[in-house]
Amino acid sequence: MAEIEIRLPKMGESVTEATITNWLKKPGDNVALDEPLVEVATDKVDNELPSEAEGILVKQLFQKDEVAQVGDVIAIISTDGESNQADTENDAKSTPDVVEMEVEAAEHTSDQSVKNTTSSNGNVSLKISKNGANGKYYSPLVRSIAEKEGITQTVLDTISGSGLDGRVTKKDVLAYVDDGQLGHENATVSVKADSIEKPKTTKPVVVPNGEDEIIEMDRMRRLIADHMVMSKQVSPHVTSYVEADVTTIVEWRNKVKGAYKQREGENITYTPILIEAIVKAIKDFPMVNVSVSGNQIIKRKNINIGMATALPSGNLIVPVIKNADRLSLAGLTKSVNQLANNARNNNLKPEDIQGGTYTVTNVGSFGNVMGTPIINQPQVAILALGAIRKVPAVIETNQGDFIGIRHKMYLSHSYDHRVVDGALGGKFVRKVADYLEEFNINRDI
């Protein structure tokens, strides 16, 4: 029987794994070439993967909600046009044994890898979680070495990773041990199984009343919740506020929006104008366009602006405008409109939400005047745009001061106080306001 292996394809830059969310075909079903076979999820984007072959699906190697790595074989299709149901059932029954053998093999490999690096801590039983408090993923081999060397979860979270997306590798853990840092730690701290657990926050248990409605979080909401909690645990948040006079921008947009809509077939909103000012300020203060990995600060060369977008479901997604500093105002307008429409219609590609270096969220679209946004990790800053309001203001002229009506908005800048001090965070948001207030009312688009 000729069989074709269906592998999880690469689905964008830095995407290394995906969750199987739904099989569209079951074993024994006929599958046409390019027919949707399985639904997968990477971070916040759902995708249908088409079949790479025509035939009969004889085996599913990953079940719903399991995570597969890019390149893993996720299914097998027979091209003979026949389905051997007995073989399929036998394969399905034998799958747990195969998986168990693979796990044992992995554990054996881990044991061999750490045989020559086992220290006197080998008799201490430690339990390392695959996901650290900093959001990093730890492979079985890394966890095995850490447990055998007596490295606690807290210490492992502080090791700077050299792998993809800052992941800690076997080399990083062994380098930590070889540097003698572990010996120093053990010389001053007595490692005991009952003393290595981090204090756990007890979540409240809520008992619903008889008339209450219970709503189960969907997958995206759970991801958002975990990401927000992780961000607050990792970064000490500070927020600075500035009020900007955007009267000139309001007048300019009112003047050009009709002609722009007629010429381009789409609206020009305030968002691209505000993003343009943010990009200029980032060039003046590039240290807000950074990420933190352990004790290292990674200064980003590209300026990729993420814009938080509300979905009809009530969830949130952050599509990214790549190389925003290279786009004109017209280019920013087209990018903003296209990404927003694709987000609302669930047409975003995995690469559309990857690689952001700074994020903007428009709380003004909901009528809010200001907010305290949570940083989108692994970035170190985020700017909330408040509602534009008509307010009375003191206007200074050569003939004296008087009260007039102006359009104003609040800018709320939250930043990671580990690497962005109050001076930098405050100067940055003030610079954004300066660029908005200096907007040229006679400019073309």
C-alpha positions as CSV (number, residue, x, y, z in Angstrom):
1,M,0.0,0.0,0.0
2,A,1.5,3.3,-1.1
3,E,1.4,5.8,1.7
4,I,2.1,9.6,1.7
5,E,3.2,11.3,4.9
6,I,1.4,14.6,5.6
7,R,3.7,16.9,7.6
8,L,3.0,20.1,9.4
9,P,4.2,22.9,7.1
10,K,6.1,26.0,8.0
11,M,3.4,28.7,8.5
12,G,5.4,31.9,8.9
13,E,8.5,33.4,10.4
14,S,9.3,32.1,13.9
15,V,6.3,29.8,14.0
16,T,7.6,26.4,15.2
17,E,4.5,24.6,16.4
18,A,0.8,24.5,16.0
19,T,-2.2,23.0,18.0
20,I,-4.5,20.6,16.2
21,T,-7.9,22.1,16.8
22,N,-10.1,19.9,14.6
23,W,-9.8,17.1,12.1
24,L,-12.0,17.7,9.0
25,K,-11.5,14.1,7.9
26,K,-11.5,10.8,9.8
27,P,-9.7,7.6,9.1
28,G,-11.3,5.8,6.2
29,D,-12.5,9.0,4.5
30,N,-11.6,9.9,0.9
31,V,-9.5,13.0,0.6
32,A,-9.0,15.0,-2.6
33,L,-5.9,16.9,-3.5
34,D,-5.9,20.4,-1.8
35,E,-9.1,19.5,0.1
36,P,-9.1,20.9,3.7
37,L,-7.8,18.1,5.9
38,V,-7.2,19.6,9.4
39,E,-7.6,22.8,11.3
40,V,-4.6,24.1,13.3
41,A,-3.9,27.1,15.4
42,T,-0.7,29.1,15.8
43,D,-0.8,31.6,18.6
44,K,-4.1,33.4,17.7
45,V,-4.6,32.5,14.1
46,D,-6.7,29.5,12.9
47,N,-5.8,27.9,9.6
48,E,-7.1,25.0,7.4
49,L,-4.4,22.9,6.0
50,P,-5.1,21.3,2.6
51,S,-4.2,17.8,1.8
52,E,-1.0,17.3,-0.2
53,A,-2.2,14.1,-1.8
54,E,-5.3,12.3,-3.0
55,G,-6.4,9.1,-1.5
56,I,-7.8,7.7,1.8
57,L,-6.8,9.0,5.2
58,V,-5.6,5.9,7.1
59,K,-3.9,7.4,10.2
60,Q,-4.0,10.5,12.4
61,L,-0.8,10.8,14.4
62,F,-1.9,13.8,16.5
63,Q,-5.3,14.1,18.2
64,K,-7.3,17.2,18.9
65,D,-5.7,19.8,21.2
66,E,-2.2,18.1,20.8
67,V,0.7,20.3,19.8
68,A,2.8,19.4,16.7
69,Q,6.1,20.8,15.7
70,V,6.8,22.1,12.2
71,G,7.9,19.2,10.1
72,D,6.2,16.5,12.2
73,V,4.1,13.9,10.4
74,I,0.5,14.5,11.4
75,A,-1.3,12.1,9.1
76,I,-0.8,9.3,6.5
77,I,-2.8,9.0,3.3
78,S,-3.0,5.9,1.2
79,T,-2.9,6.5,-2.5
80,D,-4.1,3.0,-3.5
81,G,-7.8,4.1,-3.4
82,E,-8.5,1.4,-0.8
83,S,-8.9,1.6,3.0
84,N,-7.8,-1.3,5.1
85,Q,-10.1,-0.7,8.1
86,A,-8.6,-3.5,10.1
87,D,-5.1,-2.2,9.6
88,T,-6.3,1.3,10.6
89,E,-7.9,0.0,13.7
90,N,-4.8,-2.0,14.6
91,D,-2.7,1.0,14.0
92,A,-4.9,3.1,16.2
93,K,-4.8,0.6,19.0
94,S,-1.0,0.4,18.8
95,T,-0.5,4.1,18.8
96,P,-0.3,4.4,22.6
97,D,2.5,1.8,22.6
98,V,4.4,3.6,19.9
99,V,4.1,6.9,21.7
100,E,5.2,5.2,25.0
101,M,8.2,3.7,23.3
102,E,9.1,7.2,21.8
103,V,8.8,8.7,25.3
104,E,11.0,6.0,26.8
105,A,13.5,6.6,24.0
106,A,13.5,10.3,24.7
107,E,14.0,9.7,28.4
108,H,16.9,7.3,27.6
109,T,18.5,9.9,25.4
110,S,18.1,12.5,28.1
111,D,19.7,10.2,30.6
112,Q,22.7,9.6,28.3
113,S,23.0,13.3,27.6
114,V,23.3,14.2,31.3
115,K,25.2,11.1,32.5
116,N,28.5,12.9,32.6
117,T,27.1,16.2,34.1
118,T,25.2,14.8,37.1
119,S,26.2,16.6,40.2
120,S,25.7,15.8,43.9
121,N,22.2,17.1,43.5
122,G,21.2,13.9,41.7
123,N,19.3,12.7,44.7
124,V,17.1,15.7,44.9
125,S,13.8,15.3,43.1
126,L,12.9,18.6,41.3
127,K,9.9,19.2,39.0
128,I,10.4,21.7,36.2
129,S,7.4,23.0,34.3
130,K,7.5,23.0,30.5
131,N,6.4,26.6,30.5
132,G,8.3,29.1,32.7
133,A,6.9,32.2,34.4
134,N,8.6,34.2,31.7
135,G,6.6,32.4,29.0
136,K,9.6,30.4,27.7
137,Y,9.1,26.8,26.6
138,Y,11.5,24.2,28.0
139,S,12.1,21.0,26.1
140,P,12.1,17.6,27.8
141,L,15.9,17.4,27.6
142,V,16.4,20.8,29.2
143,R,14.0,19.9,32.0
144,S,15.7,16.6,32.5
145,I,19.1,18.2,32.8
146,A,17.8,21.0,35.1
147,E,16.1,18.4,37.4
148,K,19.3,16.2,37.6
149,E,21.5,19.2,38.3
150,G,19.3,20.6,41.0
151,I,18.4,23.8,39.0
152,T,15.1,25.2,40.3
153,Q,12.3,26.6,38.2
154,T,13.1,30.1,39.5
155,V,16.8,29.8,38.5
156,L,16.0,28.2,35.1
157,D,13.7,31.2,34.3
158,T,16.7,33.5,34.7
159,I,19.0,31.7,32.2
160,S,19.4,33.5,29.0
161,G,18.5,31.3,26.0
162,S,20.4,31.2,22.7
163,G,17.8,29.2,20.8
164,L,15.0,30.3,18.6
165,D,12.9,33.1,20.2
166,G,15.2,33.0,23.2
167,R,14.5,29.4,24.1
168,V,16.9,27.8,26.6
169,T,18.9,25.0,25.0
170,K,21.0,22.1,26.4
171,K,24.1,24.1,25.7
172,D,22.8,27.0,27.8
173,V,22.0,24.9,30.8
174,L,25.3,23.1,30.7
175,A,27.2,26.4,30.3
176,Y,25.4,27.6,33.4
177,V,26.6,24.5,35.3
178,D,30.1,24.8,33.9
179,D,30.4,28.4,34.9
180,G,30.2,27.4,38.5
181,Q,27.0,29.4,39.2
182,L,25.2,26.3,40.3
183,G,27.9,25.4,42.8
184,H,27.7,28.9,44.2
185,E,24.0,28.6,44.5
186,N,24.2,25.3,46.3
187,A,26.9,26.6,48.6
188,T,24.6,29.2,50.0
189,V,21.2,27.6,49.6
190,S,20.1,24.1,50.8
191,V,18.1,22.6,48.0
192,K,15.3,20.5,49.3
193,A,12.3,19.1,47.6
194,D,9.9,20.8,49.9
195,S,11.7,24.2,49.6
196,I,12.0,24.7,45.8
197,E,8.4,25.2,45.0
198,K,7.5,28.8,44.1
199,P,4.7,30.3,46.1
200,K,1.5,29.7,44.2
201,T,-1.2,32.3,43.8
202,T,-4.5,30.7,44.9
203,K,-7.2,31.5,42.3
204,P,-10.7,32.2,43.8
205,V,-13.2,29.5,43.5
206,V,-16.6,31.0,42.6
207,V,-19.8,29.1,43.2
208,P,-22.5,30.2,40.8
209,N,-26.0,30.9,41.9
210,G,-28.9,29.0,40.4
211,E,-29.7,31.8,37.9
212,D,-26.2,32.6,36.8
213,E,-25.0,31.7,33.4
214,I,-21.7,29.8,33.0
215,I,-19.7,30.7,29.9
216,E,-16.7,28.5,28.9
217,M,-13.7,30.5,27.7
218,D,-12.8,29.8,24.1
219,R,-9.3,29.0,23.1
220,M,-8.4,32.6,22.0
221,R,-9.7,34.0,25.3
222,R,-7.6,31.5,27.3
223,L,-4.5,32.5,25.3
224,I,-5.2,36.2,25.9
225,A,-5.7,35.6,29.6
226,D,-2.5,33.6,30.0
227,H,-0.5,36.2,28.0
228,M,-1.8,39.1,30.1
229,V,-1.1,37.4,33.4
230,M,2.4,36.5,32.2
231,S,3.1,40.1,31.1
232,K,2.2,41.5,34.5
233,Q,4.3,38.9,36.2
234,V,7.4,39.5,34.0
235,S,7.3,43.3,33.6
236,P,6.9,46.0,36.3
237,H,4.4,48.3,34.5
238,V,4.6,52.1,34.7
239,T,2.2,54.4,32.8
240,S,2.8,58.0,31.8
241,Y,0.1,60.3,30.4
242,V,0.2,63.3,28.0
243,E,-2.6,65.4,26.6
244,A,-2.1,66.3,22.9
245,D,-3.9,69.1,21.0
246,V,-4.9,67.4,17.7
247,T,-7.1,70.3,16.3
248,T,-4.9,70.7,13.2
249,I,-5.1,66.9,12.4
250,V,-8.9,66.9,12.8
251,E,-9.2,69.9,10.4
252,W,-6.8,68.4,7.9
253,R,-8.6,65.1,7.9
254,N,-12.0,66.7,7.4
255,K,-10.5,68.6,4.5
256,V,-9.0,65.6,2.6
257,K,-11.1,62.6,3.6
258,G,-13.8,63.1,0.8
259,A,-11.3,63.4,-2.0
260,Y,-9.2,60.5,-0.6
261,K,-12.2,58.2,-0.4
262,Q,-13.2,59.0,-4.0
263,R,-9.7,58.5,-5.3
264,E,-8.7,55.4,-3.3
265,G,-12.0,53.8,-2.5
266,E,-11.3,53.6,1.3
267,N,-11.5,55.8,4.3
268,I,-8.6,57.6,6.0
269,T,-8.8,57.3,9.7
270,Y,-6.8,58.9,12.5
271,T,-4.9,55.6,13.2
272,P,-2.3,55.9,10.4
273,I,-1.7,59.6,11.3
274,L,-1.1,58.6,14.9
275,I,1.1,55.7,14.0
276,E,3.2,58.0,11.8
277,A,3.9,60.2,14.8
278,I,4.8,57.1,16.9
279,V,7.3,55.9,14.3
280,K,9.0,59.2,14.3
281,A,9.3,59.2,18.1
282,I,10.7,55.7,18.0
283,K,13.5,56.9,15.7
284,D,14.2,59.6,18.3
285,F,14.1,57.2,21.2
286,P,15.0,53.7,19.9
287,M,15.4,52.2,23.4
288,V,11.6,51.8,23.6
289,N,11.9,49.5,20.5
290,V,13.6,46.7,22.4
291,S,13.0,43.3,24.0
292,V,14.5,41.7,27.1
293,S,16.0,38.2,27.1
294,G,17.4,37.3,30.6
295,N,20.0,40.0,31.3
296,Q,20.3,41.0,27.6
297,I,18.5,43.9,25.9
298,I,17.8,43.2,22.2
299,K,17.6,46.5,20.3
300,R,15.3,46.0,17.3
301,K,16.5,47.2,14.0
302,N,13.1,47.1,12.4
303,I,10.1,49.2,13.5
304,N,7.1,46.9,13.3
305,I,3.9,48.4,14.8
306,G,1.3,46.1,16.2
307,M,-2.2,47.5,16.4
308,A,-4.7,45.9,18.8
309,T,-7.9,45.1,17.0
310,A,-11.2,44.1,18.5
311,L,-12.9,41.2,16.9
312,P,-16.7,40.6,16.5
313,S,-16.4,37.8,19.0
314,G,-15.2,40.2,21.7
315,N,-11.6,38.9,21.6
316,L,-8.5,40.8,20.7
317,I,-5.8,40.3,18.1
318,V,-2.7,42.3,17.2
319,P,-1.9,42.4,13.4
320,V,1.5,44.0,12.7
321,I,2.5,46.7,10.2
322,K,6.0,45.6,9.1
323,N,8.7,48.2,8.6
324,A,6.3,51.0,9.3
325,D,9.1,53.6,9.1
326,R,9.5,52.9,5.4
327,L,5.8,53.6,4.6
328,S,4.3,56.9,3.6
329,L,1.1,58.1,5.2
330,A,-0.9,56.7,2.3
331,G,1.0,53.4,2.7
332,L,0.2,53.3,6.4
333,T,-3.4,54.0,5.7
334,K,-3.7,51.1,3.2
335,S,-1.9,48.7,5.7
336,V,-4.1,49.7,8.6
337,N,-7.3,49.3,6.6
338,Q,-6.2,45.9,5.1
339,L,-5.1,44.4,8.3
340,A,-8.1,45.6,10.2
341,N,-10.5,44.1,7.6
342,N,-8.6,40.8,7.5
343,A,-8.7,40.6,11.2
344,R,-12.5,41.2,11.4
345,N,-13.1,38.6,8.6
346,N,-10.7,36.0,10.1
347,N,-8.4,36.2,7.1
348,L,-5.1,37.0,8.8
349,K,-2.1,34.9,8.0
350,P,0.3,33.6,10.7
351,E,3.0,36.1,9.6
352,D,0.5,39.0,9.9
353,I,0.7,38.8,13.7
354,Q,4.4,38.0,14.1
355,G,7.4,40.2,14.7
356,G,5.8,43.2,16.4
357,T,8.3,45.5,18.2
358,Y,5.9,48.2,19.6
359,T,2.1,48.1,20.0
360,V,-0.7,50.7,19.8
361,T,-4.2,50.2,21.2
362,N,-7.0,52.6,20.4
363,V,-9.2,52.8,23.5
364,G,-10.8,56.0,22.1
365,S,-12.8,53.9,19.7
366,F,-14.9,52.8,22.6
367,G,-15.3,56.3,24.0
368,N,-12.6,56.0,26.6
369,V,-10.5,59.0,27.3
370,M,-7.4,57.1,28.6
371,G,-6.3,53.6,29.7
372,T,-3.5,51.6,31.3
373,P,-2.6,49.1,28.7
374,I,-0.7,45.8,29.4
375,I,2.5,45.4,27.5
376,N,2.4,42.9,24.6
377,Q,5.4,40.6,25.5
378,P,8.2,40.4,24.5
379,Q,7.9,44.1,23.8
380,V,8.6,46.7,26.5
381,A,6.1,49.4,25.8
382,I,2.6,50.0,24.5
383,L,0.6,53.2,23.8
384,A,-3.1,53.7,24.3
385,L,-4.8,56.3,22.2
386,G,-7.8,58.1,23.9
387,A,-10.9,59.6,22.4
388,I,-10.6,62.9,20.6
389,R,-12.8,65.4,22.4
390,K,-13.8,69.0,22.0
391,V,-12.7,70.8,25.2
392,P,-12.3,74.5,26.3
393,A,-8.6,75.4,26.4
394,V,-6.5,78.5,27.0
395,I,-5.0,79.7,23.7
396,E,-1.9,81.9,23.9
397,T,-1.5,84.6,21.3
398,N,0.6,87.8,20.8
399,Q,-2.5,89.8,21.6
400,G,-3.1,87.9,24.9
401,D,-4.7,84.7,26.1
402,F,-8.3,83.6,25.5
403,I,-10.5,80.6,25.9
404,G,-11.2,78.6,22.7
405,I,-12.6,75.2,21.7
406,R,-9.8,72.6,20.8
407,H,-9.7,69.0,19.9
408,K,-7.6,67.1,22.5
409,M,-6.8,63.5,23.3
410,Y,-4.8,61.7,26.0
411,L,-1.9,59.4,25.2
412,S,-1.3,56.7,27.9
413,H,2.2,55.1,27.6
414,S,2.8,51.9,29.6
415,Y,6.4,50.6,29.7
416,D,8.6,48.0,31.3
417,H,10.4,49.7,34.2
418,R,13.2,47.1,34.1
419,V,14.7,48.8,31.0
420,V,12.6,51.9,30.4
421,D,12.9,54.5,33.1
422,G,10.4,57.2,33.8
423,A,12.5,59.8,32.0
424,L,12.7,57.8,28.7
425,G,9.0,56.7,29.0
426,G,7.8,60.2,29.6
427,K,10.0,61.9,27.0
428,F,8.9,59.4,24.4
429,V,5.1,60.0,24.8
430,R,5.7,63.7,25.0
431,K,7.6,63.5,21.7
432,V,4.6,61.7,20.1
433,A,2.4,64.5,21.2
434,D,4.8,67.1,19.8
435,Y,4.7,65.5,16.4
436,L,0.9,65.4,16.5
437,E,0.7,69.1,17.4
438,E,3.2,70.1,14.7
439,F,1.2,68.4,12.0
440,N,1.3,70.3,8.7
441,I,-2.3,71.2,7.7
442,N,-1.2,71.9,4.1
443,R,0.4,68.5,3.5
444,D,-0.7,66.3,0.6
445,I,-1.6,62.6,0.6
